[in-house]
Amino acid sequence: MAIAVALLMICAILVQKTSFSLTSPACPNVFHLMIELGDYLVQDYLKVYYGLSLKQCGGISFEISGSNSFSYNIKTSPSECYIFKNRVRAGQSGTSKEGLVTYWRLNEDCPSGYTYNITYNVCFKAYFRNSDMKYWSAAMSQCEQDGGFLYLGNSKEKMKIIHDLYHRASVVDSRVFVGASDIAKEGEWKWFDGSFIAYWKPREPNNRNNEDCAALDLAQSSERKILDFECNDRQLFICEIPVRPR
């Protein structure tokens, strides 16, 4: 874990680039993870509050039922606190807003049907049956319904987790939707946490048929890399839910 840089009196510890922990007799342990959206405000927030401190913004986010993320801007006067229902992500409609920092709430545990990975503090579930195949947007909606989002294959190690699961399941279709796109800006491919895709298949992305959604190709163990894919094609998919450190 990174070093805690601030103690927040509303039961919060801010851990730079790692987690925002709510801990006090008044509330259970709740963590938030800072993500890399940068100066970008997603449009579909539930409510905005003005003049709050970061600790107050985090406290309000915790208190609002169903809130899984918030954005905070200390550079504006007064400060701004934006509360969201789902975990906001790169690729959603929004606008540039200097000074904004965004946090995802981390679940306390995995829901039923999900598997925990201790290395990355995530729960994941593979929708690998033929009846599970969905359009990219419908797959994302299913993951949000579960409390998460499409899987972030933003490291070779995380891609290997899914590769091994795929081959144990003896799945026929080798391509699965994951949590990245260039929907917001053509040619700017980002994972939902704002990080850029680093492991493309050769000659990808090619945008052959206006392909704006990312899929992981699991056909060859040596490849395990990303390709761009049509969003309106039906594919298998994987969901991820971030959880607090154990």
VMD Tcl script that draws the C-alpha trace (Angstrom):
set ca {
  {0.00 0.00 0.00}
  {1.10 3.58 -0.59}
  {1.85 5.82 2.40}
  {-1.15 7.51 4.00}
  {-0.81 11.23 3.37}
  {-3.77 12.69 5.24}
  {-6.04 11.80 8.15}
  {-9.60 12.90 7.49}
  {-11.77 13.33 10.58}
  {-15.01 12.05 9.00}
  {-13.54 8.55 9.39}
  {-11.22 8.80 6.40}
  {-7.64 8.09 5.48}
  {-6.48 9.19 2.04}
  {-3.86 6.90 0.57}
  {-2.32 8.48 -2.51}
  {-3.11 6.56 -5.74}
  {-4.42 3.65 -3.70}
  {-7.38 3.96 -1.37}
  {-9.55 6.34 0.58}
  {-10.58 4.54 3.78}
  {-13.57 5.49 5.93}
  {-12.92 4.21 9.46}
  {-14.66 5.41 12.62}
  {-17.13 4.18 15.25}
  {-19.84 5.91 13.23}
  {-19.23 3.99 9.99}
  {-17.76 0.66 8.85}
  {-14.55 0.35 6.86}
  {-15.15 1.80 3.40}
  {-12.44 2.46 0.84}
  {-12.24 4.59 -2.29}
  {-9.64 4.23 -5.05}
  {-8.33 7.28 -6.90}
  {-8.41 6.74 -10.69}
  {-6.74 8.47 -13.62}
  {-9.56 10.39 -15.28}
  {-7.65 13.64 -14.93}
  {-9.46 16.94 -15.41}
  {-12.65 15.37 -16.70}
  {-16.18 15.53 -15.31}
  {-18.61 12.79 -16.32}
  {-22.07 14.24 -16.95}
  {-24.46 11.83 -15.25}
  {-23.86 12.75 -11.60}
  {-26.64 12.40 -9.03}
  {-25.97 15.69 -7.25}
  {-23.35 18.41 -6.80}
  {-22.44 20.01 -3.47}
  {-20.45 23.23 -3.05}
  {-18.03 24.43 -0.41}
  {-17.23 21.04 1.11}
  {-13.85 19.64 2.09}
  {-12.62 16.37 0.59}
  {-13.48 14.56 3.82}
  {-17.02 15.94 3.71}
  {-17.40 14.94 0.05}
  {-16.24 11.41 0.82}
  {-18.58 11.24 3.80}
  {-21.58 12.32 1.72}
  {-20.69 9.79 -0.98}
  {-20.65 7.06 1.67}
  {-23.98 8.15 3.13}
  {-25.84 8.21 -0.19}
  {-27.25 4.74 -0.85}
  {-25.93 3.26 -4.09}
  {-23.16 5.83 -4.61}
  {-20.07 4.08 -5.96}
  {-17.91 7.08 -6.91}
  {-17.40 10.79 -6.48}
  {-15.36 13.60 -8.04}
  {-13.91 16.47 -6.05}
  {-12.54 19.82 -7.23}
  {-10.54 21.92 -4.79}
  {-9.42 24.47 -7.41}
  {-12.85 26.01 -7.82}
  {-14.23 28.55 -5.39}
  {-16.30 27.25 -3.75}
  {-15.07 23.64 -4.03}
  {-17.26 21.16 -5.91}
  {-18.30 17.65 -4.91}
  {-20.01 15.45 -7.54}
  {-21.75 12.24 -6.45}
  {-22.38 9.36 -8.88}
  {-24.43 6.19 -8.65}
  {-22.10 3.90 -10.63}
  {-18.33 4.00 -10.89}
  {-17.61 6.69 -13.46}
  {-15.21 5.70 -16.20}
  {-13.14 6.95 -19.10}
  {-15.19 7.04 -22.29}
  {-18.39 8.42 -20.79}
  {-19.82 11.74 -21.93}
  {-18.45 14.68 -20.01}
  {-16.47 17.88 -20.12}
  {-13.00 19.11 -19.19}
  {-12.78 20.57 -15.69}
  {-9.41 21.56 -14.27}
  {-8.52 20.35 -10.79}
  {-10.90 17.40 -10.63}
  {-9.98 14.17 -8.82}
  {-12.19 11.08 -9.05}
  {-12.56 8.14 -6.66}
  {-14.18 4.72 -6.98}
  {-15.74 3.10 -3.95}
  {-14.27 -0.33 -3.18}
  {-16.60 -3.15 -2.18}
  {-16.13 -4.86 1.14}
  {-16.36 -8.35 -0.38}
  {-17.21 -10.29 -3.54}
  {-20.85 -10.91 -4.41}
  {-22.10 -14.43 -5.04}
  {-20.69 -15.97 -8.20}
  {-17.53 -13.82 -8.21}
  {-13.96 -14.98 -7.56}
  {-11.50 -12.94 -5.49}
  {-7.94 -12.24 -6.64}
  {-5.69 -11.17 -3.78}
  {-2.93 -9.76 -5.99}
  {-5.13 -7.08 -7.56}
  {-7.86 -6.80 -4.91}
  {-10.59 -7.47 -7.45}
  {-13.50 -9.84 -7.80}
  {-14.24 -11.12 -11.28}
  {-16.80 -13.23 -13.07}
  {-16.57 -14.69 -16.55}
  {-19.78 -14.79 -18.57}
  {-18.57 -17.61 -20.80}
  {-21.76 -19.46 -21.74}
  {-23.19 -19.03 -25.23}
  {-26.39 -17.65 -23.69}
  {-24.30 -14.90 -22.01}
  {-23.22 -13.26 -25.27}
  {-24.14 -9.56 -25.39}
  {-23.44 -6.30 -27.16}
  {-20.66 -4.31 -25.46}
  {-23.09 -1.81 -23.91}
  {-25.39 -4.60 -22.68}
  {-22.39 -6.42 -21.21}
  {-21.41 -3.23 -19.40}
  {-24.97 -2.88 -18.05}
  {-24.82 -6.45 -16.72}
  {-21.55 -5.69 -14.93}
  {-23.01 -2.50 -13.43}
  {-26.04 -4.47 -12.27}
  {-23.59 -6.79 -10.49}
  {-21.92 -3.74 -8.90}
  {-18.89 -3.43 -11.16}
  {-17.75 -2.88 -14.74}
  {-16.17 -4.73 -17.65}
  {-12.83 -6.30 -16.78}
  {-9.67 -4.17 -16.90}
  {-6.99 -6.22 -18.64}
  {-4.46 -3.47 -18.06}
  {-1.52 -5.76 -17.29}
  {-0.16 -8.99 -18.73}
  {-0.74 -10.66 -15.39}
  {-4.43 -9.70 -15.28}
  {-4.87 -10.93 -18.84}
  {-3.26 -14.25 -17.87}
  {-5.86 -14.73 -15.11}
  {-8.61 -14.63 -17.72}
  {-6.62 -16.68 -20.22}
  {-6.23 -19.52 -17.72}
  {-9.92 -19.34 -16.77}
  {-10.92 -19.37 -20.43}
  {-8.94 -22.51 -21.23}
  {-10.25 -24.34 -18.15}
  {-13.79 -23.54 -19.31}
  {-13.18 -24.94 -22.83}
  {-14.89 -21.96 -24.46}
  {-15.22 -22.00 -28.27}
  {-15.30 -18.26 -29.01}
  {-11.90 -16.78 -28.19}
  {-12.79 -13.07 -28.02}
  {-14.29 -11.49 -24.92}
  {-15.32 -7.89 -24.30}
  {-13.30 -5.95 -21.74}
  {-13.46 -2.48 -20.18}
  {-11.88 -0.13 -22.71}
  {-12.99 1.89 -25.73}
  {-12.29 4.94 -27.86}
  {-15.95 6.00 -27.87}
  {-15.22 9.35 -26.23}
  {-12.46 10.31 -28.66}
  {-11.64 8.39 -31.83}
  {-8.21 6.81 -31.62}
  {-7.72 7.51 -27.89}
  {-8.03 4.08 -26.33}
  {-8.36 4.00 -22.55}
  {-9.30 1.52 -19.90}
  {-12.17 2.61 -17.67}
  {-9.74 3.77 -14.97}
  {-8.18 6.25 -17.43}
  {-4.99 4.31 -18.19}
  {-3.98 3.67 -21.80}
  {-3.96 0.26 -23.49}
  {-0.39 -1.06 -23.68}
  {-0.77 -4.57 -25.15}
  {-2.28 -4.55 -28.62}
  {-2.31 -7.47 -31.02}
  {-0.16 -6.89 -34.13}
  {-1.84 -4.51 -36.61}
  {-4.39 -3.44 -34.02}
  {-6.30 -1.22 -33.54}
  {-7.32 -1.03 -37.18}
  {-10.87 0.40 -36.95}
  {-11.81 -1.89 -39.83}
  {-15.58 -1.64 -39.32}
  {-15.75 1.45 -37.12}
  {-14.59 -0.66 -34.18}
  {-14.77 1.34 -30.95}
  {-14.86 -1.33 -28.23}
  {-12.05 -3.46 -26.86}
  {-11.94 -7.24 -26.78}
  {-9.32 -9.63 -25.43}
  {-8.22 -12.37 -27.84}
  {-7.58 -15.57 -25.89}
  {-6.98 -17.89 -28.84}
  {-3.20 -18.10 -28.48}
  {-1.34 -18.18 -25.17}
  {1.50 -16.17 -26.69}
  {-0.84 -13.38 -27.80}
  {-3.24 -12.55 -24.93}
  {-3.58 -9.08 -26.38}
  {-6.26 -6.51 -27.16}
  {-8.00 -5.82 -30.44}
  {-10.61 -3.28 -31.41}
  {-14.02 -4.76 -32.09}
  {-17.51 -3.77 -33.19}
  {-19.57 -2.67 -30.20}
  {-22.76 -4.05 -31.72}
  {-21.44 -7.56 -32.16}
  {-22.39 -10.08 -29.50}
  {-19.49 -11.46 -27.48}
  {-18.73 -13.18 -24.21}
  {-17.45 -10.86 -21.49}
  {-15.88 -10.58 -18.05}
  {-16.94 -8.34 -15.16}
  {-14.74 -6.92 -12.42}
  {-15.56 -5.42 -9.03}
  {-12.79 -3.63 -7.09}
  {-12.64 -4.52 -3.41}
  {-10.84 -3.07 -0.43}
  {-7.36 -4.37 0.51}
  {-7.36 -7.42 2.79}
}
mol new
graphics top color blue
foreach p $ca { graphics top sphere $p radius 0.5 }
foreach p [lrange $ca 0 end-1] q [lrange $ca 1 end] { graphics top cylinder $p $q radius 0.2 }
display resetview
